[in-house]
């Protein structure tokens, strides 16, 4: 079992920045890739960015150049640095990981609101 706890969300003005963190606990040595997803009201949950255990990254086209995913394996934590935020980035952001055995885990989600 792996537990994921997000932090760092909140309210930010357009053009501002936030950094989300996701701390993993439990059977952390089984974790392969980690990722951030988001779900806006009335929409499906979509991938924002992912990172492999070795650091290979993948981004949704809409966030390329503005968001950066990173990972500290020693701290079992994944981060999402979000810059130049706009109204469309308002959503609940979820931390996700999968394990080498194929198990999948989600965090509870954290709200990010971009508003003036």
MOCOR-V407289 format. One record per residue. RES is the residue in one letter. NEAR is the number of other ideal C-beta (glycine too) atoms within 12 Angstrom. Layout:
res:near
RES:NEAR
RES:NEAR
//
This chain:
res:near
X:16
X:29
X:20
X:37
X:26
X:35
X:24
X:26
X:32
X:22
X:15
X:26
X:18
X:18
X:17
X:22
X:23
X:34
X:28
X:43
X:30
X:44
X:27
X:36
X:20
X:18
X:19
X:28
X:16
X:21
X:35
X:28
X:31
X:47
X:39
X:50
X:34
X:39
X:23
X:24
X:13
X:8
X:13
X:11
X:21
X:25
X:27
X:40
X:39
X:30
X:34
X:21
X:24
X:11
X:17
X:17
X:28
X:20
X:24
X:25
X:13
X:21
X:31
X:16
X:14
X:25
X:36
X:26
X:38
X:24
X:35
X:19
X:21
X:8
X:15
X:27
X:30
X:43
X:30
X:46
X:26
X:38
X:21
X:23
X:34
X:24
X:18
X:22
X:36
X:28
X:35
X:27
X:46
X:35
X:45
X:37
X:44
X:24
X:23
X:17
X:15
X:11
X:17
X:23
X:30
X:27
X:34
X:18
X:25
X:31
X:26
X:36
X:26
X:28
X:17
X:13
//
